[in-house]
């Protein structure tokens, strides 16, 4: 909502709903909207340059106007959908809290090597170091596509915060591929309280990518085609074994650096997570075709029309119904995915990973000596 044109579109096309959320002025559907933005802060703190992305969830369009007015006086909000500011995220929190203390502030994709609060290249070693006396204003943390809640559970410093999972918004087809499921009245108050109170009774589960598919899951050097396990990354002291230049650190290796708990640790009040593969990828593998081909898209349309949503197909459609609608191979693929019976090659240095349901996805770069991941 920070871009002036987008903010105007929201004001023109949305109206307040009794829930406290927004709906389209002209239209008949159940979709509700909450004003949300992502901003980038580039600043120096404790002797280092920092680059951190942060989500801002505003209570109302009235709050949006006040927030935009304040941000416009401190930077160019019209330059990009994710504007850049030269002050700290601590200062951002103070600014937002003074405008409207109901505003929700959530560090975005907290592990990405660049542009995140715990990122290896330009982040901090703890949220407390970053936010200092504004830490209590944080309403949650976002996992990002290259991590999942299980990885974040290994850090006790994250225990006070709701761990949420969101999709990026680069294209309509990608919206909702990671999401959060609540069992509560559809109201602003419910959303606020669930996140701020880390309410595990009403926060039922998150829906995740397999984090290996994220493009920064493992360390690596795309220019040389090298992907490294976290252990190999440490052995090589962060250097590419081919060109000997520094490689881009991965989310998994950064978690290992900061974790104070063993692999597999589960906090007592952890919110469950469900790992899925996008439906077009499931269908493409089952049919032996690329996800963008006409046969795959036609089958996707038929399944979603019958089930009313892609998420219902992936999560809830009975196996027998899948067999009737799409055949044995598709039904088998969906059921294997639900059981987590997939193989993976991790993404690295901006290269997306591969998740395969039937068989191995291929070989990892020979220079790493890293075997394919076992079944998850």
C-alpha positions in Angstrom: 0.0 0.0 0.0 3.0 2.4 0.1 3.0 3.2 -3.6 0.7 6.2 -4.2 -1.1 4.7 -7.2 -1.7 1.4 -5.4 -2.9 3.3 -2.3 -5.4 5.2 -4.4 -6.6 2.0 -6.0 -7.3 0.5 -2.6 -9.2 3.6 -1.5 -11.2 3.5 -4.8 -12.0 -0.2 -5.0 -12.3 -1.3 -1.4 -14.9 -0.7 1.4 -14.8 -1.6 5.0 -16.5 -4.8 6.1 -18.1 -5.4 9.5 -15.2 -7.8 10.2 -12.8 -4.9 10.1 -11.3 -6.2 6.9 -12.0 -4.9 3.4 -14.0 -6.2 0.5 -14.5 -5.0 -3.1 -17.0 -2.2 -3.5 -18.4 -3.9 -6.6 -18.4 -7.6 -6.5 -20.0 -10.6 -4.8 -17.3 -12.9 -3.3 -16.0 -14.0 0.1 -12.5 -12.6 -0.4 -11.4 -10.1 2.3 -8.4 -7.9 2.3 -6.2 -6.4 4.9 -3.8 -3.5 3.9 -0.3 -4.9 3.8 3.1 -3.6 2.6 6.7 -4.6 2.5 9.5 -2.1 2.9 13.3 -2.2 2.7 15.6 -0.5 5.2 19.2 0.0 4.4 21.2 1.4 7.3 24.3 1.0 9.5 24.0 -0.4 13.0 26.8 -1.7 15.3 29.4 -0.9 12.8 27.9 -2.9 9.9 25.7 -2.2 6.9 22.3 -3.8 7.3 19.6 -4.5 4.7 16.3 -5.7 6.2 12.8 -6.3 4.7 9.8 -5.8 6.9 6.0 -6.5 6.5 3.6 -3.9 7.7 -0.1 -4.9 8.2 -2.3 -1.9 8.8 -5.6 -1.9 10.7 -7.4 0.5 8.3 -7.0 2.6 5.2 -7.0 5.6 7.5 -3.9 4.2 9.1 -2.5 3.6 5.7 -2.8 7.3 4.8 -1.0 8.3 7.9 1.8 5.7 7.5 2.2 6.7 3.8 2.4 10.4 4.7 5.1 9.7 7.3 7.1 7.4 5.0 6.8 9.8 2.0 8.5 12.5 4.1 11.5 10.1 4.7 12.0 8.5 1.3 10.7 8.0 -2.3 7.6 5.8 -1.9 6.8 6.1 -5.6 10.0 4.5 -6.9 9.1 0.9 -6.2 6.4 -1.3 -4.8 8.8 -2.1 -2.0 10.3 1.3 -1.1 13.8 1.8 0.3 14.5 3.9 3.4 17.8 4.9 5.0 16.8 4.5 8.6 16.8 1.5 10.9 14.0 -0.9 11.4 14.0 0.0 15.1 13.1 3.6 14.0 10.5 2.1 11.6 8.8 0.3 14.5 8.8 3.5 16.7 7.3 5.5 13.8 4.5 2.9 13.2 3.8 2.5 16.8 3.3 6.2 17.3 1.0 6.4 14.2 -1.2 3.4 15.2 -0.2 0.9 17.9 -2.5 -1.6 16.3 -0.2 -1.9 13.3 1.4 -5.3 13.0 5.1 -5.4 12.2 6.7 -8.7 11.0 10.2 -9.2 9.8 10.0 -10.7 6.3 11.7 -13.9 5.0 14.0 -13.7 8.0 16.7 -16.0 6.7 17.3 -14.8 3.1 21.1 -14.1 2.8 20.4 -10.5 1.7 17.7 -8.2 2.9 16.6 -10.0 6.1 16.9 -9.6 9.8 18.9 -12.8 10.4 20.4 -13.1 6.9 24.1 -14.0 6.8 25.2 -11.2 4.5 23.5 -8.1 5.9 21.4 -9.1 8.9 21.9 -9.6 12.7 22.6 -12.6 14.9 19.4 -11.9 16.9 16.2 -10.0 16.7 17.1 -8.3 20.0 20.3 -6.9 18.5 18.2 -5.5 15.6 15.1 -4.1 17.3 16.5 -3.4 20.8 13.8 -1.7 22.9 11.2 -2.1 20.1 11.4 -5.9 20.1 8.1 -6.2 22.0 6.3 -4.4 19.1 7.1 -7.3 16.7 4.0 -9.4 16.0 5.6 -12.5 14.4 8.3 -13.7 12.0 8.0 -14.9 8.4 9.8 -18.0 7.4 10.4 -17.3 3.7 10.3 -20.0 1.0 13.7 -21.4 1.9 12.9 -22.2 5.5 10.0 -23.8 7.3 8.8 -23.7 10.9 10.7 -26.8 11.8 14.0 -25.0 11.0 12.9 -22.0 13.0 12.0 -24.1 16.1 15.7 -24.7 16.6 16.2 -21.1 17.8 14.9 -20.4 21.3 15.1 -16.6 20.6 12.1 -17.1 18.2 9.9 -18.7 20.8 8.0 -15.5 21.8 6.9 -14.9 18.2 4.2 -16.4 15.9 5.9 -18.1 13.0 4.0 -17.4 9.8 4.4 -18.4 6.2 3.3 -16.3 3.3 3.7 -16.6 -0.5 5.5 -13.9 -2.5 3.3 -11.8 -4.8 5.2 -11.7 -8.0 2.3 -13.2 -10.0 -1.3 -14.2 -9.3 -0.4 -17.9 -9.8 2.0 -17.8 -6.9 -0.4 -16.2 -4.4 -1.3 -18.5 -1.6 1.3 -21.2 -2.2 2.4 -20.6 1.4 -0.3 -19.5 3.8 -1.6 -19.6 7.4 -4.8 -21.4 8.6 -6.8 -19.9 11.5 -9.9 -21.3 13.2 -11.5 -18.1 14.5 -14.0 -15.4 13.5 -12.9 -13.5 10.4 -12.1 -10.2 12.1 -9.2 -7.8 12.5 -9.2 -8.4 16.2 -8.8 -12.2 15.7 -5.9 -11.7 13.4 -4.2 -9.3 15.7 -4.7 -11.4 18.8 -3.7 -14.7 17.2 -0.4 -13.2 16.1 0.5 -11.1 19.1 -0.5 -13.7 21.6 0.9 -16.6 19.6 -2.4 -18.4 20.1 -1.9 -22.0 19.2 -5.5 -22.9 19.8 -6.8 -20.6 16.9 -3.6 -20.7 14.8 -4.1 -24.2 13.4 -1.3 -24.8 10.9 0.8 -23.2 8.1 1.1 -24.5 4.6 4.7 -24.6 3.3 6.8 -25.2 0.3 9.3 -28.0 0.9 12.1 -25.5 1.9 14.6 -27.3 -0.3 12.7 -25.8 -3.3 13.6 -22.3 -2.1 16.3 -20.6 -4.1 18.6 -19.9 -1.1 18.2 -23.1 0.9 21.8 -24.4 0.7 25.0 -22.4 0.2 26.3 -22.3 -3.3 27.8 -20.5 -6.3 25.5 -20.4 -9.3 28.3 -19.1 -11.7 30.2 -22.4 -11.1 27.2 -24.6 -10.7 28.3 -25.5 -7.2 25.9 -26.3 -4.3 27.3 -27.1 -0.9 25.8 -28.8 2.2 26.1 -26.7 5.4 28.8 -29.0 6.6 30.8 -28.7 3.4 30.3 -24.9 3.4 32.0 -24.7 6.8 34.8 -27.0 5.7 35.6 -24.7 2.8 35.2 -21.6 4.9 32.6 -20.2 2.6 34.7 -20.4 -0.5 33.8 -22.0 -3.9 35.9 -25.1 -4.6 36.1 -24.2 -8.3 36.9 -20.5 -8.4 37.7 -20.0 -4.7 35.5 -16.9 -4.5 33.1 -16.5 -1.6 29.8 -18.4 -2.2 26.3 -17.2 -1.2 25.4 -18.6 2.1 22.3 -20.7 2.4 19.3 -20.5 4.8 20.1 -24.0 6.2 23.7 -23.1 6.9 22.7 -19.9 8.6 20.2 -21.7 10.8 23.0 -24.1 11.8 25.1 -21.1 12.8 22.5 -19.6 15.1 20.6 -22.6 16.4 20.8 -23.5 20.0 18.7 -26.6 19.7 19.2 -29.9 17.9 17.7 -30.9 14.6 14.1 -32.2 15.1 13.4 -30.2 18.3 9.7 -29.2 18.6 8.6 -26.6 21.1 5.6 -27.5 23.3 3.3 -25.0 21.7 4.5 -25.3 18.1 1.9 -24.7 15.4 1.9 -27.6 12.9 3.0 -27.2 9.3 2.0 -29.0 6.2 4.4 -29.3 3.2 2.9 -29.2 -0.3 4.0 -29.1 -3.9 2.0 -26.7 -6.2 -0.7 -28.6 -8.0 0.6 -27.8 -11.5 4.0 -29.3 -10.6 2.3 -32.4 -9.2 0.2 -32.9 -12.3 3.2 -32.2 -14.6 5.2 -34.9 -13.0 2.3 -37.3 -13.0 1.7 -36.7 -16.7 5.4 -36.5 -17.7 4.9 -32.9 -19.0 5.9 -29.4 -18.0 3.5 -27.6 -15.7 2.8 -24.9 -18.2 1.7 -27.3 -21.0 -1.9 -27.3 -22.2 -2.7 -30.9 -20.9 -1.5 -30.0 -17.4 -3.4 -26.7 -17.4 -6.6 -28.4 -18.6 -6.4 -31.0 -15.9 -5.6 -28.3 -13.3 -8.7 -26.4 -14.4 -10.9 -29.5 -14.2 -9.7 -30.4 -10.7 -10.0 -26.9 -9.3 -13.4 -26.4 -10.8 -14.6 -29.6 -9.1 -12.9 -29.0 -5.7 -13.3 -25.1 -5.7 -9.7 -24.5 -4.9 -6.2 -25.8 -5.5 -5.6 -26.1 -1.8 -8.6 -28.4 -1.4 -7.3 -30.7 -4.1 -3.8 -30.9 -2.4 -5.0 -31.2 1.2 -8.5 -32.7 1.4 -9.8 -34.4 -1.8 -10.4 -38.1 -1.1 -8.0 -40.5 -3.0 -11.0 -42.2 -4.7 -12.3 -38.9 -6.0 -8.8 -38.0 -7.3 -8.7 -41.4 -9.1 -12.1 -40.8 -10.7 -11.3 -37.3 -11.8 -7.6 -37.5 -12.8 -6.5 -41.2 -12.9 -4.4 -43.4 -10.8 -1.0 -41.7 -11.5 -2.3 -38.3 -10.3 -3.9 -39.8 -7.2 -0.7 -41.6 -6.3 1.3 -38.4 -6.7 -1.0 -36.4 -4.5 -1.0 -39.1 -1.8 2.8 -39.5 -1.9 3.1 -35.7 -1.5 0.7 -35.7 1.5 2.9 -38.3 3.2 6.0 -36.3 2.4 7.4 -39.1 0.2 9.5 -36.8 -2.1 13.1 -36.4 -3.0 14.8 -33.1 -3.3 17.8 -31.2 -4.6 18.2 -28.0 -2.6 18.1 -24.6 -4.2 21.1 -22.4 -3.9 22.4 -18.9 -4.9 19.2 -17.8 -6.6 18.6 -21.2 -8.3 15.3 -22.9 -7.3 15.6 -26.4 -5.9 13.8 -29.4 -7.3 11.2 -31.5 -5.6 10.3 -34.9 -7.2 7.6 -37.3 -6.2 8.5 -40.1 -8.6 12.2 -41.0 -8.6 15.3 -38.8 -8.3 15.4 -35.3 -9.7 18.9 -35.6 -11.0 22.5 -35.3 -9.7 24.0 -32.5 -7.6 27.2 -30.8 -8.9 30.1 -33.4 -8.8 32.4 -31.0 -6.9 30.3 -31.0 -3.8 30.3 -34.7 -3.1 26.8 -34.2 -1.6 24.4 -37.1 -2.1 20.8 -36.5 -3.0 18.6 -35.8 0.0 16.8 -38.9 1.3 13.0 -39.1 1.5 11.7 -36.2 3.7 
